[in-house]
Each structure stands twice: as C-alpha cells, then as structure tokens.
Amino acid sequence: MRLKADLTLLIVSVIWGSAFVAQRVAGQMGSVYLFNGARYLLAALVVLPLALNAGRASSPTGQVANLTYLPREQFKWMFVAGFLLFLGSALQQAGMVYTTAGNAGFITSLYVVLVPVALFFLWREKPHWMSIAAVGLAGAGAFLLSTGGRFEVRPGDALELIGALFWTFHVIVLGKFASKFEALSFSVGQLLVCAILNLGVGFLAEPMMTFNWPLAFAIAYTAFFSLGLCYTLQVWAQRHTPPADAALILSLESVFAVISGWLILNERLALIQIAGCVLIFIAVVLSQFKEWSSGTMDHEHLVEGR
C-alpha cells in the first residue's frame, strides 16, 4: 500500500509540474486574472461535493451541513488564506507571461525553503541548520536560473520570486491556523475567495477572454486535474505514506515543470541554468531532510496553493 501511495504522489507531482505548461499557454495569451478566476472557481466546484460529503459524515443527523455549522473563526482565516492565494496565484500567472514554465516551477518551489526563514523573523522559531544551508543553496540556484550567471533578473522571474513569498505566508497561515478546521470546507472557502478576487480584478483590469480551445484546455486541466483530482489523490495517498516521503516526492514537481516545458513547449535551458535548477532542487530536498527521521511534517498545504 505504501508503494502504491508513493506512486500516486509521483503522479500528483507530474500533474502539478505539467500544469505550469498549461499556465504558460494561458500566459502567452496575456490572460492572468480572468484565467485564474475561472480555474479556481471550477476547482472549488470540483472540491465542493467532497466537502459536502465530509459535512454529511460529520453531521449528527447525517444531513449535509450548511454554513451555520462552520465556526465564525473559520470564515476569517478562509478569507486570509484566499487573499494570500489570490496574490500568489496572480503574481505567478503574471510571471508566466514573461518567463518559462521551468523557471516558474523552480522559483515557485522556493517557498518550501522560505517558510523557516519567515517563521524565524515573524515568530522567532529557530530554524534547523539544514534550513539555513538550504536558503543559501536556493539563493545561488535562483540567481543562476534567473540570470544565467549575469546580474540581470528577468521581469517574469522577479514576479515569480515575489509570488513565492506570498506562497510562503499562505503555507504558514494554513499550518498555524487552518489546521484547526475541517480541511475540505476550508479548501472550498479559500478557493472561492481566490476566484472572486481574481474575477473582480479581471473584469476591471483585463479585456474579456476570447474563447479558444488552448485556453479552455488550460483552464480545465489546471482546475480538474491540478487542483481537483490531485487534491483527492493526495488526501488518500498521505494516509499511507510518511509525511517526509510525501514532501520529497512532491518536491519533484519543479523538475517535471522543466521536463514538461522542454517536451511540450520546446523550452531550453543553458547549462548554467540547469546548474541553478539542481541547486534549487537540492535546497528543497535539504530543507525537508530534517523531517525524514521525525516524520512530523504536515503537507496538506502543498495542494492548497496550486
């Protein structure tokens, strides 16, 4: 069963990595907010039946729980998480207009390394020495990946890096506050908040999306597979494999983003950029390695931010 769970998580990381290609396709059409709004709204509708089923199972009468059953505190944190999700996803998608799927995948993965840094500065939680080493490696890797060894950061990569900061805060909010509430209803709530904010800004700031099959496919793929399907698969798989195993397998997402960009979009990386990818990947793995023996890490957040 554990092998089956690990293989399932590997499939999840492949889908997440390839989703950067779908986002890149939408980005080349100049779509940011409306694209995000559409896919997060669809994702919320995909997860909604699961949340209703979970509410029915937890209800004393066996009926579907309504909004009055949710704690008032949950609404506050669903909005906070959804707002951070909106900022992270908007910056990520805006960056995809100007950078490659591979770059976006690896730079986004930096949030794993940045979490202990933010926890230290904001909550005074002392980081493990491996986390400190990971930050140094990740910084060097991001420099090589984004600049090719020259001090020149492309606008898309800069947007992805700023977005990674908001993914970082999103992860912290989920870990410190959202974990107190039922996961599926919280997920639907934050997805809806993110969708509404993206659609609101999109209707004001962007021209209406012109329907075409590549854009429709990108919306459907990221909504149904990257968010809806992968959420369900991860919930099942992490019941049967240690959290540290899951972290390392899911960190392959950034590698599959580069492979997918190369195979589907014919994106190329220079050797020095590949070296940067390797450094970032080592940093991500190193930042999780301290959890390998303890197995105490909760990784539900990894699916929430997609």
C-alpha positions as CSV (number, residue, x, y, z in Angstrom):
1,M,0.0,0.0,0.0
2,R,2.9,2.4,0.8
3,L,4.4,1.8,-2.7
4,K,1.0,2.5,-4.3
5,A,0.7,5.7,-2.3
6,D,4.2,6.8,-3.2
7,L,3.5,6.1,-6.9
8,T,0.2,8.1,-6.6
9,L,2.1,11.1,-5.1
10,L,4.6,10.8,-8.0
11,I,1.6,11.1,-10.4
12,V,0.5,14.1,-8.5
13,S,3.9,15.8,-8.8
14,V,3.9,15.0,-12.6
15,I,0.5,16.7,-13.0
16,W,1.5,19.7,-10.9
17,G,4.7,20.1,-12.9
18,S,2.9,19.8,-16.3
19,A,0.3,22.4,-15.1
20,F,2.9,25.1,-15.4
21,V,2.8,24.4,-19.1
22,A,-0.9,25.0,-19.2
23,Q,-0.4,28.2,-17.3
24,R,2.3,29.2,-19.7
25,V,0.0,28.7,-22.6
26,A,-2.6,31.0,-21.0
27,G,0.2,33.4,-20.1
28,Q,1.3,33.7,-23.7
29,M,-2.3,34.8,-24.5
30,G,-1.9,37.6,-21.9
31,S,-4.5,36.1,-19.5
32,V,-3.9,36.5,-15.8
33,Y,-6.8,37.3,-13.5
34,L,-9.7,36.0,-15.6
35,F,-7.8,32.8,-16.3
36,N,-7.1,32.4,-12.6
37,G,-10.6,33.2,-11.6
38,A,-12.1,30.7,-14.0
39,R,-9.8,27.8,-12.9
40,Y,-10.1,28.5,-9.2
41,L,-13.9,28.7,-9.4
42,L,-14.0,25.4,-11.3
43,A,-11.7,23.9,-8.7
44,A,-13.9,25.0,-5.9
45,L,-16.9,23.3,-7.7
46,V,-14.8,20.2,-8.1
47,V,-13.9,20.0,-4.4
48,L,-17.4,21.1,-3.2
49,P,-19.1,17.6,-3.4
50,L,-16.2,16.2,-1.3
51,A,-16.7,18.9,1.3
52,L,-20.5,18.3,1.3
53,N,-19.9,14.6,1.7
54,A,-17.5,15.3,4.6
55,G,-20.1,17.6,6.2
56,R,-22.7,14.9,5.9
57,A,-20.4,12.3,7.5
58,S,-19.7,14.6,10.5
59,S,-23.3,15.8,10.9
60,P,-25.2,14.2,13.8
61,T,-28.3,13.8,11.7
62,G,-26.5,12.6,8.6
63,Q,-27.6,15.6,6.6
64,V,-25.4,18.0,4.6
65,A,-24.0,20.6,6.9
66,N,-24.8,24.2,6.0
67,L,-22.7,27.3,6.5
68,T,-24.1,27.8,10.0
69,Y,-22.2,24.7,11.2
70,L,-18.9,26.4,10.3
71,P,-17.1,28.2,13.2
72,R,-17.0,32.0,12.7
73,E,-13.3,32.0,13.1
74,Q,-13.0,29.7,10.1
75,F,-14.5,32.4,7.8
76,K,-11.9,34.9,8.8
77,W,-9.0,32.5,8.1
78,M,-10.6,31.3,4.8
79,F,-10.6,34.9,3.7
80,V,-7.0,35.5,4.8
81,A,-5.8,32.3,3.1
82,G,-7.9,33.0,0.0
83,F,-6.4,36.6,-0.2
84,L,-2.8,35.2,0.0
85,L,-3.7,32.6,-2.5
86,F,-5.0,35.3,-4.8
87,L,-1.8,37.3,-4.5
88,G,0.5,34.3,-5.0
89,S,-1.5,32.9,-8.0
90,A,-1.8,36.4,-9.6
91,L,1.9,37.0,-9.4
92,Q,2.7,33.5,-10.6
93,Q,0.4,33.8,-13.6
94,A,1.7,37.3,-14.4
95,G,5.2,36.0,-14.3
96,M,4.3,33.2,-16.7
97,V,3.7,35.9,-19.4
98,Y,7.4,36.7,-19.3
99,T,9.2,33.5,-18.2
100,T,9.3,29.8,-19.0
101,A,7.3,27.0,-17.3
102,G,10.5,25.6,-15.9
103,N,11.7,28.8,-14.4
104,A,8.3,29.4,-12.8
105,G,8.2,25.9,-11.4
106,F,11.6,26.1,-9.7
107,I,11.3,29.6,-8.4
108,T,7.8,28.8,-7.0
109,S,9.3,25.8,-5.2
110,L,11.5,28.3,-3.2
111,Y,8.5,28.8,-0.8
112,V,9.5,25.5,0.8
113,V,12.8,27.0,1.7
114,L,11.4,30.4,2.7
115,V,8.9,29.1,5.2
116,P,11.5,28.5,8.0
117,V,13.0,32.0,7.3
118,A,9.6,33.7,7.7
119,L,8.9,31.7,10.8
120,F,12.2,32.9,12.4
121,F,11.7,36.6,11.6
122,L,8.0,36.7,12.4
123,W,7.5,34.0,15.1
124,R,11.1,33.7,16.4
125,E,11.1,29.9,15.6
126,K,14.8,29.0,15.4
127,P,15.5,27.3,12.0
128,H,17.4,24.0,11.7
129,W,20.9,24.4,10.4
130,M,19.9,22.4,7.3
131,S,17.2,25.1,6.6
132,I,19.9,27.8,6.7
133,A,22.1,25.9,4.3
134,A,19.1,25.3,2.0
135,V,18.4,29.1,1.9
136,G,22.0,29.7,0.7
137,L,21.8,27.0,-2.0
138,A,18.4,28.2,-3.1
139,G,19.5,31.8,-3.4
140,A,22.5,30.7,-5.5
141,G,20.3,28.4,-7.6
142,A,17.7,31.1,-8.2
143,F,20.4,33.6,-9.3
144,L,21.9,31.1,-11.8
145,L,18.4,30.1,-13.1
146,S,17.1,33.6,-13.5
147,T,20.2,35.4,-14.7
148,G,22.2,32.8,-16.5
149,G,25.2,33.9,-14.3
150,R,24.8,37.5,-15.2
151,F,23.3,40.1,-12.8
152,E,20.1,40.5,-14.8
153,V,16.8,39.3,-13.4
154,R,14.0,39.0,-16.0
155,P,10.7,40.6,-15.1
156,G,8.9,37.2,-15.1
157,D,11.3,35.6,-12.7
158,A,11.1,38.6,-10.4
159,L,7.3,38.3,-10.3
160,E,7.6,34.5,-9.6
161,L,10.0,35.3,-6.7
162,I,7.6,37.8,-5.1
163,G,4.8,35.3,-5.6
164,A,6.9,32.7,-3.8
165,L,6.9,35.0,-0.8
166,F,3.1,35.0,-0.7
167,W,3.0,31.2,-1.2
168,T,5.2,31.2,1.9
169,F,2.8,33.2,4.0
170,H,-0.1,31.1,2.6
171,V,1.6,27.9,3.8
172,I,2.2,29.4,7.3
173,V,-1.4,30.5,7.6
174,L,-2.6,27.0,6.7
175,G,-0.2,25.3,9.0
176,K,-0.8,27.6,12.1
177,F,-4.5,28.4,11.7
178,A,-6.3,26.5,9.0
179,S,-5.3,23.2,10.5
180,K,-7.8,23.8,13.3
181,F,-10.7,23.5,10.9
182,E,-12.2,20.8,8.6
183,A,-9.9,20.7,5.6
184,L,-12.3,20.2,2.7
185,S,-14.7,23.0,3.6
186,F,-11.8,25.3,4.3
187,S,-10.3,24.5,0.9
188,V,-13.6,25.3,-0.9
189,G,-13.8,28.6,1.0
190,Q,-10.3,29.8,0.2
191,L,-10.7,28.7,-3.4
192,L,-13.9,30.7,-3.8
193,V,-12.3,33.8,-2.2
194,C,-9.4,33.5,-4.6
195,A,-11.7,33.0,-7.6
196,I,-13.9,36.0,-6.7
197,L,-10.9,38.3,-6.1
198,N,-9.3,37.3,-9.4
199,L,-12.5,37.6,-11.4
200,G,-13.2,41.0,-9.8
201,V,-9.8,42.4,-10.7
202,G,-10.0,40.7,-14.1
203,F,-13.4,42.3,-15.0
204,L,-11.9,45.7,-14.1
205,A,-8.4,45.5,-15.5
206,E,-8.5,43.0,-18.3
207,P,-10.3,42.6,-21.6
208,M,-12.7,39.7,-21.7
209,M,-11.1,36.4,-22.6
210,T,-11.6,35.3,-26.2
211,F,-12.7,31.7,-26.2
212,N,-10.3,29.3,-27.9
213,W,-9.5,25.6,-27.3
214,P,-5.9,26.0,-25.9
215,L,-7.1,28.5,-23.3
216,A,-10.2,26.3,-22.4
217,F,-7.9,23.3,-22.1
218,A,-5.5,25.2,-19.8
219,I,-8.4,26.2,-17.6
220,A,-9.9,22.7,-17.5
221,Y,-6.6,21.0,-17.0
222,T,-5.5,23.1,-14.1
223,A,-8.9,23.1,-12.4
224,F,-9.9,19.5,-12.7
225,F,-6.5,17.8,-12.6
226,S,-4.0,20.1,-10.9
227,L,-6.5,21.2,-8.2
228,G,-9.5,18.9,-8.1
229,L,-8.0,15.4,-8.9
230,C,-4.7,16.0,-7.2
231,Y,-6.3,17.2,-4.0
232,T,-8.3,13.9,-3.8
233,L,-5.3,11.7,-4.7
234,Q,-3.1,13.4,-2.1
235,V,-5.6,13.1,0.7
236,W,-5.7,9.4,0.1
237,A,-2.0,8.8,-0.5
238,Q,-0.8,10.7,2.6
239,R,-2.8,8.3,4.7
240,H,-0.5,5.5,3.6
241,T,3.0,7.1,3.4
242,P,5.1,9.1,5.9
243,P,4.9,13.0,5.5
244,A,8.6,13.2,4.8
245,D,8.3,10.7,2.0
246,A,5.5,12.8,0.6
247,A,7.5,16.0,0.8
248,L,10.4,14.7,-1.2
249,I,8.2,13.1,-3.9
250,L,6.1,16.2,-4.3
251,S,9.3,18.4,-4.5
252,L,9.9,16.7,-7.9
253,E,7.1,19.0,-9.2
254,S,9.7,21.6,-10.2
255,V,11.7,19.0,-12.1
256,F,8.6,17.9,-14.1
257,A,7.8,21.5,-14.8
258,V,11.2,21.8,-16.7
259,I,10.7,18.5,-18.4
260,S,7.2,19.4,-19.5
261,G,8.3,22.8,-20.8
262,W,11.0,21.1,-22.8
263,L,8.8,18.3,-24.2
264,I,5.7,20.4,-25.0
265,L,6.8,24.0,-25.4
266,N,10.4,23.3,-26.7
267,E,11.8,25.5,-23.9
268,R,15.5,25.3,-23.5
269,L,17.8,26.0,-20.5
270,A,21.5,26.9,-20.7
271,L,23.9,24.6,-18.8
272,I,24.4,27.3,-16.1
273,Q,20.6,27.5,-15.7
274,I,20.4,23.7,-15.3
275,A,23.0,24.0,-12.6
276,G,20.7,26.5,-10.9
277,C,17.8,24.1,-11.1
278,V,20.0,21.4,-9.5
279,L,20.9,23.7,-6.6
280,I,17.3,24.7,-6.0
281,F,16.2,21.1,-6.1
282,I,19.0,20.1,-3.6
283,A,17.9,23.1,-1.4
284,V,14.2,21.9,-1.4
285,V,15.2,18.4,-0.5
286,L,17.7,19.5,2.2
287,S,15.0,21.8,3.7
288,Q,12.8,18.7,4.1
289,F,15.5,16.2,5.1
290,K,15.5,17.1,8.7
291,E,11.9,15.8,8.8
292,W,12.9,12.4,7.3
293,S,13.5,10.7,10.7
294,S,10.8,12.6,12.6
295,G,8.0,12.3,10.1
296,T,6.1,15.1,11.8
297,M,5.6,17.5,8.9
298,D,2.0,18.2,7.7
299,H,1.9,18.7,4.0
300,E,-1.8,19.3,3.4
301,H,-0.9,22.8,2.3
302,L,1.0,21.6,-0.7
303,V,-2.2,21.0,-2.7
304,E,-4.0,24.1,-1.3
305,G,-1.8,26.6,-3.1
306,R,-1.9,25.2,-6.6
